[in-house]
Amino acid sequence: MTESNRQVLLASRPEGKPTESSFRIKDGPLPSLGEGQVLVRNQWLSIDPYMRGRMMDIRTYAEPVALGDVMVGDTAGIVVESRHPGFAVGDAVAGHLGWQRFGAIDGSLLRKVDTTRVPLSAGLGVAGMPGVTAYVGLIDLCAPQAGETVVVTAASGGVGSVAGQLAKLRGCRVVGVAGGADKCRHVVDDLGFDACIDYKAADFKASLKAALPDGVNCIFDNVGGEVLDALLPRLRPGARITLCGAISEVDNPSPHGIRRLLPLIVNRVKVQGFIVGDHPERWAPAIDELSGHVAAGRIHFRETVAEGLEAAPRALIDLLAGRSLGKQLVRIL
Ligand SMILES: NC(=O)c1ccc[n+]([C@@H]2O[C@H](COP(=O)([O-])OP(=O)(O)OC[C@H]3O[C@@H](n4cnc5c(N)ncnc54)[C@H](OP(=O)(O)O)[C@@H]3O)[C@@H](O)[C@H]2O)c1
């Protein structure tokens, strides 16, 4: 029996938070290959916060998904057919193939995953887009020096967990911020951060102050809102803030926002937002360095895995609600 191509389509644009009815499953034939293309049997799908924005009919830094189209997303899998000289059947690869079991893509848009150094799934996490995001945002933009203090928000997540461990490897003191005691325990005990503050706890601001007696030189921020605002009084002169994400604003009709600017001015702070896709030249060196750290046991990662493509909508809903630990993935059966 030939395999069908199971896909998850965008069925409707959510008003408020997305639900499983925002998506629809479709089974169809396998795609046929054009010249220069590669057919991949996807094994892993990455679930990422940016997918929420693509469900809306608004253009941000990328086009929205059209209703009835396959949801966008990165996948990792195995080449099953190739009409590109750079890829052979059996190669382990990652690319932007979408929420589906099989994908055909131009070989120039695909990259190999070095499974001698990292598991295939890590090609979507620490050795994939989230890892490169952490690398560019921390190393290139925050540029922390040994001995400096770095704060990473959403510290237990796919991006934050890597950013914090990279800062530790650069000789920094690293304080994470995460939601809940279990996530904070993981951040300190498993990832090796020096401290982690639970932003959901009643004494959040006092704990933050206590954890930063000498202030903060670099903030790698994934969340914005109340958490970032609470960090601003702790800034040191010459501090840098990398604005990576603002997940507290997602599906939030009245975001908290930034309520004070003076700490930025008096401390001559550099604030830089960025989009990882704007740095294609950094992907290969970042993935090479990060894969080396993983292989040598210097960087650790956790995955939350949903089983089967049908579970992808629920996995996205859970990610946005903070119910995943580490990188949220779907295993494509
Ligand atoms: N600029 C870029 O190019 C780029 C690329 C990739 C990702 N990003 C951004 O980086 C951030 C992290 O992405 P990721 O893939 O690693 O996701 P993630 O951190 O694995 O998952 C998102 C986490 O955000 C936290 N969160 C949710 N709502 C929150 C709220 N209201 N306040 C504070 N924290 C909240 C949750 O953790 P807690 O339980 O700790 O709250 C949740 O686990 C996202 O904002 C994403 O959009 C940016």
The ligand as an SDF file (V2000), in Angstrom:
LIG
                    3D

 48 52  0  0  0  0  0  0  0  0999 V2000
   13.4150   37.1820   16.8450 N   0  0  0  0  0  0  0  0  0  0  0  0
   13.4510   35.9770   16.2750 C   0  0  0  0  0  0  0  0  0  0  0  0
   13.9600   35.7950   15.1670 O   0  0  0  0  0  0  0  0  0  0  0  0
   12.8530   34.8110   17.0190 C   0  0  0  0  0  0  0  0  0  0  0  0
   13.0830   33.4910   16.5980 C   0  0  0  0  0  0  0  0  0  0  0  0
   12.5580   32.4380   17.3660 C   0  0  0  0  0  0  0  0  0  0  0  0
   11.7900   32.7270   18.5120 C   0  0  0  0  0  0  0  0  0  0  0  0
   11.5750   34.0220   18.8460 N   0  0  0  0  0  0  0  0  0  0  0  0
   10.8150   34.3640   20.0660 C   0  0  0  0  0  0  0  0  0  0  0  0
   11.5400   33.8550   21.1580 O   0  0  0  0  0  0  0  0  0  0  0  0
   10.6280   33.5690   22.2190 C   0  0  0  0  0  0  0  0  0  0  0  0
   10.8820   32.1610   22.7200 C   0  0  0  0  0  0  0  0  0  0  0  0
   10.5760   31.2510   21.6670 O   0  0  0  0  0  0  0  0  0  0  0  0
   10.6840   29.6790   21.9190 P   0  0  0  0  0  0  0  0  0  0  0  0
   10.4370   29.0230   20.6280 O   0  0  0  0  0  0  0  0  0  0  0  0
   11.9080   29.3780   22.6760 O   0  0  0  0  0  0  0  0  0  0  0  0
    9.4270   29.4220   22.8550 O   0  0  0  0  0  0  0  0  0  0  0  0
    9.4360   28.8080   24.3150 P   0  0  0  0  0  0  0  0  0  0  0  0
   10.2160   29.7430   25.2000 O   0  0  0  0  0  0  0  0  0  0  0  0
    9.8600   27.3990   24.2460 O   0  0  0  0  0  0  0  0  0  0  0  0
    7.9000   28.8440   24.6810 O   0  0  0  0  0  0  0  0  0  0  0  0
    7.3060   30.0420   24.9760 C   0  0  0  0  0  0  0  0  0  0  0  0
    7.3660   30.3020   26.5020 C   0  0  0  0  0  0  0  0  0  0  0  0
    6.9830   31.6260   26.7610 O   0  0  0  0  0  0  0  0  0  0  0  0
    6.5490   31.7190   28.0920 C   0  0  0  0  0  0  0  0  0  0  0  0
    5.3920   32.5800   28.1810 N   0  0  0  0  0  0  0  0  0  0  0  0
    4.1720   32.3980   27.6160 C   0  0  0  0  0  0  0  0  0  0  0  0
    3.3590   33.4170   27.9430 N   0  0  0  0  0  0  0  0  0  0  0  0
    4.0910   34.2580   28.7310 C   0  0  0  0  0  0  0  0  0  0  0  0
    3.7900   35.4880   29.3870 C   0  0  0  0  0  0  0  0  0  0  0  0
    2.5940   36.0620   29.3070 N   0  0  0  0  0  0  0  0  0  0  0  0
    4.7760   36.0680   30.0990 N   0  0  0  0  0  0  0  0  0  0  0  0
    5.9940   35.5210   30.1900 C   0  0  0  0  0  0  0  0  0  0  0  0
    6.3200   34.3450   29.6100 N   0  0  0  0  0  0  0  0  0  0  0  0
    5.3670   33.7290   28.8740 C   0  0  0  0  0  0  0  0  0  0  0  0
    6.2040   30.2970   28.5370 C   0  0  0  0  0  0  0  0  0  0  0  0
    7.1690   29.9210   29.5050 O   0  0  0  0  0  0  0  0  0  0  0  0
    6.9190   30.1800   31.0570 P   0  0  0  0  0  0  0  0  0  0  0  0
    6.2070   28.9930   31.5630 O   0  0  0  0  0  0  0  0  0  0  0  0
    8.2710   30.3650   31.5900 O   0  0  0  0  0  0  0  0  0  0  0  0
    6.0530   31.3940   31.1490 O   0  0  0  0  0  0  0  0  0  0  0  0
    6.3940   29.4640   27.3000 C   0  0  0  0  0  0  0  0  0  0  0  0
    6.8980   28.1810   27.5950 O   0  0  0  0  0  0  0  0  0  0  0  0
    9.2250   33.8010   21.6610 C   0  0  0  0  0  0  0  0  0  0  0  0
    8.7970   35.0820   22.0620 O   0  0  0  0  0  0  0  0  0  0  0  0
    9.4250   33.7570   20.1650 C   0  0  0  0  0  0  0  0  0  0  0  0
    8.4620   34.4880   19.4780 O   0  0  0  0  0  0  0  0  0  0  0  0
   12.0950   35.0570   18.1310 C   0  0  0  0  0  0  0  0  0  0  0  0
  1  2  1  0
  2  3  2  0
  2  4  1  0
  4  5  1  0
  4 48  2  0
  5  6  2  0
  6  7  1  0
  7  8  2  0
  8  9  1  0
  8 48  1  0
  9 10  1  0
  9 46  1  0
 10 11  1  0
 11 12  1  0
 11 44  1  0
 12 13  1  0
 13 14  1  0
 14 15  2  0
 14 16  1  0
 14 17  1  0
 17 18  1  0
 18 19  2  0
 18 20  1  0
 18 21  1  0
 21 22  1  0
 22 23  1  0
 23 24  1  0
 23 42  1  0
 24 25  1  0
 25 26  1  0
 25 36  1  0
 26 27  1  0
 26 35  1  0
 27 28  2  0
 28 29  1  0
 29 30  1  0
 29 35  2  0
 30 31  1  0
 30 32  2  0
 32 33  1  0
 33 34  2  0
 34 35  1  0
 36 37  1  0
 36 42  1  0
 37 38  1  0
 38 39  2  0
 38 40  1  0
 38 41  1  0
 42 43  1  0
 44 45  1  0
 44 46  1  0
 46 47  1  0
M  CHG  2   8   1  16  -1
M  END
$$$$
